[in-house]
């Protein structure tokens, strides 16, 4: 089996904790110059943007030199550039460090902060923020946590070790526990294991439960419950056995006790304007436990965050 040649190292430094974009030209095509290909490939950037970047010398090759627009198309050639960052509203909550050594960083992420750059969330992400604050440009995420979910996220310090830590999650060798606040239903027998088939279609915000063999398994238990001013509240312990998109949120909604503050389940609600940090989703990644694949150390981490609807419901609901 032929081994793939790794790409050359980026000739551009990070900017605000964000890596430069790397483009590899395809093995064949109708283009005679690098410019022709990039104008087509980056058409979503807007008319004249690519030409302006060529004029400013913003596209560079593996040697760090600016690539001229009339450079001949060369199959397999690498080109790097920094994309223009979107306007982002800063997430006004701290990102806490739970643990750090020479191999990993475990962070306690607040609600509303994306884990890694994606879509309109680039510089305002946990990864970019940690790279800037800790001065570790090579820091990478071993897994992802939904932007609206708070709690523990594992990052790796050394790129050559990242695959080993990612393998823990892929092979389900990480013990994960979540907490949620949702309506309390005395008629719902708990604890119980929920199994269903969940499908996430690209471009559709909410995942769907469909017929077929289950691919999502969640253990749902009740920690405590109490009456509330609007409805009885339950504090739940959730243990995912699989890692489907939005799995815990889908399963809680299917049980008739959707997580408070969920904008997608059981039904999609109007998008919250950027900068509106009220009523965060009441879901928290509370615990992470695993055997370190590099050091052999046993790790067990616990988030110190609390869920606002449980500790101060009136404030969470916007009545104070």
N, C-alpha and C positions, 0 to 999 in steps of 0.2 A: 504494500500500500504506500503510495507516494505521500510524503509528509509535506504539508503546506508551509511555504516560506513565510515567516512572520513579517508584518509590515515594518518598515523602518521607523525609528523613534520620531515623534513629532518635532519639527524644527522650530515651532512656535511655543512660547511659554503659555501657561494657563493665564486666563484673564478673569479676575473676580472668582477664582476657584473653578472656572469652567474650561474644559479642554477645548483646543481648536477642533474644528470639523475636519475630518479626513475623507477625501473623495478618491476613489480609485477608478481610473478610466476603464471602460469595458474592453474586452479583447478584440472587438471589431465594431464597425459602425460606419455611417455615411459622413462623418465629420472629418474635415481636413485640418482643423485647428482645435486647440484646447478650448478657446473661447466659444466656438460653435457648440461644442458639447455642453459646456457649463451653462450657456444661455438657455439651452433646452432643458437641462437637468434641473436648474434652479429657477425655472420660469415663475414659480410662485413668489419669488422675491420682489417682482414688480419690474416694469419696463425701465431699462437703463441702469438698474442696480448693478448687474454683473459687469457691464462695461465700465461703470464708475469704479468698481473695485479693482478691475484690471488697471485702470488709469492711475489709481492710488497705490498700486503695487501690493495689494492685500492678498493675492493668491501667491503662495510660495511652494516650491518643490522640496524634495528631500534634502537638498543642500542648503535650504534656508533662503535661497535667492528668489526674488520675485519672478513669476512666470509671465512673460508677455502674452498679450492676447493673440498674437499671430504665431505663437509657438506651435509647431506641427503636432497634430494628434498622435499620441504614442500609446498604443495599447498597454494597459497595466500600470500606467504612470500614476503616481500618487501626488495629490495636490491638497494643501491645507489652507484653511482660512478661519478667521473668527467671525461667527455670525453676529449680527446686531441683536443685542439683548432686548427682549420685550419689556415694556413698562410694567413693573410689578409693584404691588402694594406690599410693603414689608410686613411680615408676620410678627406681631409685637409680643411674642412669648419666648422665654428662654429655652435653649436646647441644652439639656443637662448631660454631663458626662458621668456615667455610672461606673465605668471601668476602662482602664487603658494600660496596655503593655506594649512591648515591641512588635506584637503580632496583630492585635485587634483593638478596636475602640467600640464600646457599647454605649449608645446614646439613648436618652429618654426624650423622645420627640414629642413636641406639643401638637395639639390639633391644628389643622389647616396648613401645616408645613409639609410639602412633598418630600419624599425620600431622596429621589434623584431627579435631575433635569428631564423634563418632558413637557411638550406642548408649551403653554404659556407660563410654566413655572420652571425657571432656569437658575438664576442667581439666588432666588428665595427658595432654596431647597436645603435639606439637612446636609447632603454631601458637600455642596459648595460652601455652606457656612462653616462646616467642620474643617474643610481644607484651608480656608482662610484663617480661622481662629486658632487651629492647632499647628499650622504651618507644615502640613503633610500633603504635598501635591499629589502623591501617588495613592492617597486614600480611595478606597472603592467600597461599594455596598455589597454585602454578601447575600442580601435579599431585599425585598421591598415591603413597606407598610403603606397602606392607603393614606392619601393626603389628609383625609378627614379623621383618621384613627390616630390616637395618641399612643405613646408607649415605646417599648424597647426595640431598637434596631441595631444589628451587628454590622460593623464596618471592618475592613481589613487594611492593614498598613502596607504590606508588601504585595505587589502585583503577582509575583510568582507563587504566593500562597493562597490567592483568592479562590482558585478552583477547589482547593481542599475544603474551605469553609462553605462555599456554595454547595458542594456535594452533600454536606450535612443536611441542608434543607431539601435538596432534590431527593435524597434517599430517606427522608423523614426520620433523621436521627437527632432531631432537636425537639425537646419537650417545650411546648408553647401553651400558655394559659392566658386567656383574655377575661376581662370583666366587662359587663354591660349593665346599663340601667334601662329598664323597659317596663311596660305595664305588668302588674301582677295579676295572674289568673288563678284563683284557688282551685279551679276545675282541671287545670293542666297538670297531669302527673309528671313529677320530676324526681330524680334525674332520669334522663332518657337519651338514647342515641338516635340522631336523625340521619337518615341516608336518602340521597336523591341524586338525580342527574342534573348538573348545572352547566349551561352553555352560555358563553359570553361572545356575542357577535361584535366584531370590530365596528366602531362608529356608533353603537347603540349604548347609551349610558348604563342601563340596568342589565344584569344577567338574568337568565330565565331558567326555571326548572322545567324539564321536558321528560317525556317518556324514555325509557331505556335503562340499561344497567347503571346503577349508582356509581358516580365518580367523586362524590363529596360526602364526607362523614364528619359529623360534629357531635360531641358529647355536651349536653346542656344540663346544668344543675343550678339550683337556687341556693344562694348564700344567705339571704335574708329578705324580708319584705316588711312594708309598713304602709299605713294609710297616707294619702296625700291630699292636697287641697282640690285637685281636679280628678285624680285617679289614684288607685293603690299602686305603689311602686315596688318593683322587684329588683334586687341586685343579683346578677347571674354570673356564674362561672362557666366559661366556654372553653372547651378543649378541642381544637380541630385535629382530625385524623388525616386530613388531606389539605391541599392548598389551592382550591379553586377560587377564582376571582369573586370577592364579596360573599364568600361562602357562609360565614357566620351571620351576616346581615340577612341573607336570603333565608337561612334556616330559622332565624328568630321570627321573621315575618311570616313564614309558613306555619309556625306554631301559634300565630295570632298575637304575638307579643313583640312587635317590631321595636328595634332599638330607638330610643328617644333621639330626636334630632336627625333622623335618617331622611335625606332628600330623595332617595330612590326607591325605598321599600317600605310599605307594600306598593306604593305608587310614586311615580316621578312627580316632583313638585317644581315650581318655577325656580330657576337658578338664583342663588343668593348673589347679590352684587359684590364685586371685589371690594375688600376692605370691611365687609360685614362679618365680624367674628363672634357674633352672638349665637347662642344655642348650638354649641358644638355637638357633633355626633357623640353619643354617650357609649363609646367603645374604646377600650384600653388594652393594649398588649401588656399584660401585667408581669408575666414571667417568661424567661428563656433559660433553658438548661441544656447542656451538651458536654460531651467529652471533647476537649480541644484536639483536633486532628494533627496539630503540629507539636504541641508540648505534652499532650496526654493528660493535661490538667482537667479536673472536673469543675465546670462552671455552673453556677446557679445565680441568675440575676433577677432582681425584682424592682419594678417601677415604684417610685415614691409618689406618683401623681394620684390625684383623686378625681372622681367624676362629679361634676358640678351639680347635676340634677339630683344626686344622692345627698351630697353634703349641704347644698344650699339651693333647693329647688326654685324658690321664689326669685332668687337672683338669676339662675340659669334661664328661667322662663321670661325674664325681662320685666319683672314687676317691682323692681327696686331701683 
